[in-house]
Amino acid sequence: MGERRSTKRDLERYGSLFATRMQGVRSSAMRDLMAVTAQPEIISLAGGLPDTTTFPPELMASLMGKVAEEACARALQYGPTEGSEEIKSCIGQVMAAEGMRADPEDILVTTGGQQVIDLVCRALLDPGDVVIAEAPTYPGAVPSLCAFQADVIQIEMDGSGMRVDRMEEALERLDRAGRKPKFIYTIPSFQNPAGVTMVLERRQRLVEIAAEREILILEDNPYGLLRYEGEALPTLRSLDGGEYVIYLGTFSKILSPGLRLGWASAPRPVLDKLNLGKQGADLCSSSFSQAFVAAYFAAQDWRSYLRTLTELYRKRRDTMLDALAEHLPSEASWTRPAGGLFVWATLPAYIDTTDLLARALREQVAFVPGRAAYVDGRGGSELRLNFSGVTDDDIREGVRRIGRIVREQVDMYSTLTGVQAAPPPLTRAPERAPGRALEAAGDNTARVVPLRRATR
Ligand SMILES: Cc1ncc(COP(=O)(O)O)c(C=O)c1O
């Protein structure tokens, strides 16, 4: 968001010119917050920022030099819409690291994973079409879903990921109303924002349901390789073999979001439609970024930088979990992510985290209020906290400040209502057991607090 807001006069002048579909579109809360949180005095636990300070500047300089020497004209030129052969080979390596084999023909290189979401909506949705998503869902997907006027049904999650049984119930209800979703949008591993991971049995059931009912799944997987403990789980794409899964991958979290490079791997007819959409959107993704990634993969073991990131983020996650245990009152609960970048916290229902954010900004700390992750106004007492882009000291200080303002609210509530602070709920995040594998099937449910229930 720019600094200049539209005036009432502007809105009058341009209002009648906007497409109806933009009426329901609100800005992604994170985008709005980025403007505020760019101020250095604010400790931002709001973004989803990887720590790009860890990338060696001399390596960047030498890769740029290589691109200039070996691929100058090509890097400065338009490229094919589907992406260069070199980068598709890098993508093949990343997908192989997650147990998938993809034919280069089945890959479309995109301008970030974000573009995949937009292209999928563009290719599949007519106004009013149903999309199934998780509750909460990735806040950055909300503007796309709204812009394409999807009727989004959000399915509750627990510590084992999306409640696929609840999803089936929703599908039955839709069936009775003669409706069928166009696609199921899920982030099965280290979900943004909830930090939970879908267990194997649910993954299996989900792809079975998609095949039985011929519904596409959009599997959004930016974080699968950022695992801090436990065993890797198969992606939905590998379980389904590419029949009904549109797979979204990205270089943003394993290398750099500034490159703006992601990809889709999808059944061929779907990929062709995504390609058409991309031609209209931006012709092709940056040739320069693609050449940079190709040079990087040729010069380096990309997994070694991934290990650096994983070790750093694991420590920061632990710092955040310790700080939450120290500073949040017993009425609060939060998830314990085994990977990814986020913790999701739930406060007592009488605390509104959108209001709390205004108070937090005065204390120079920011988070994402929960409503950003729902299309239907739920999430009012929830919040998302990021630990990857912030130093340990800032994590501790940021959580301390949030803890203080939450306690103020809890105290005020007990003073006003005479209701004493409740004892810690049974669902409170458990004590940390460093190094324990938490995600073995059947083990992680008890270790992660249940998320709020869906109401529809
Ligand atoms: C779940 C999810 N999907 C997609 C994206 C988009 O990422 P990018 O466009 O940088 O690849 C993000 C970024 O944070 C994300 O968390």
The ligand as an SDF file (V2000), in Angstrom:
LIG
                    3D

 16 16  0  0  0  0  0  0  0  0999 V2000
    1.0500  -20.5620    1.8180 C   0  0  0  0  0  0  0  0  0  0  0  0
    1.7070  -19.6050    0.8890 C   0  0  0  0  0  0  0  0  0  0  0  0
    1.4290  -19.6830   -0.4120 N   0  0  0  0  0  0  0  0  0  0  0  0
    1.9910  -18.8540   -1.2920 C   0  0  0  0  0  0  0  0  0  0  0  0
    2.8660  -17.8760   -0.8750 C   0  0  0  0  0  0  0  0  0  0  0  0
    3.4270  -16.9550   -1.9200 C   0  0  0  0  0  0  0  0  0  0  0  0
    4.8000  -17.0140   -1.9590 O   0  0  0  0  0  0  0  0  0  0  0  0
    5.6540  -16.5120   -3.1800 P   0  0  0  0  0  0  0  0  0  0  0  0
    4.7660  -15.7900   -4.1260 O   0  0  0  0  0  0  0  0  0  0  0  0
    6.6900  -15.6270   -2.5950 O   0  0  0  0  0  0  0  0  0  0  0  0
    6.2210  -17.7370   -3.7940 O   0  0  0  0  0  0  0  0  0  0  0  0
    3.1800  -17.7450    0.4790 C   0  0  0  0  0  0  0  0  0  0  0  0
    4.0690  -16.6920    0.9360 C   0  0  0  0  0  0  0  0  0  0  0  0
    4.2470  -16.4400    2.0890 O   0  0  0  0  0  0  0  0  0  0  0  0
    2.5850  -18.6560    1.3800 C   0  0  0  0  0  0  0  0  0  0  0  0
    2.8310  -18.6080    2.6880 O   0  0  0  0  0  0  0  0  0  0  0  0
  1  2  1  0
  2  3  1  0
  2 15  2  0
  3  4  2  0
  4  5  1  0
  5  6  1  0
  5 12  2  0
  6  7  1  0
  7  8  1  0
  8  9  2  0
  8 10  1  0
  8 11  1  0
 12 13  1  0
 12 15  1  0
 13 14  2  0
 15 16  1  0
M  END
$$$$
